[in-house]
Amino acid sequence: MNGETDDSDFVEVDPTGRYGRYNEVLGKGASKTVYEHKP
């Protein structure tokens, strides 16, 4: 892992730029939604 990410596939990124969210939902429960993670 080189610390660089390709954020072109992200649909949302947190204010710090550290975390991004993809559009594909893996699961959804009563209190949270789980999105796909690409290393």
Secondary structure as GFF3:
##gff-version 3
##sequence-region A 1 39
A	DSSP	three_ten_helix	7	9	.	.	.	ID=ss1
A	DSSP	beta_strand	12	13	.	.	.	ID=ss2
A	DSSP	beta_strand	20	21	.	.	.	ID=ss3
A	DSSP	beta_strand	25	28	.	.	.	ID=ss4
A	DSSP	beta_strand	33	35	.	.	.	ID=ss5
###
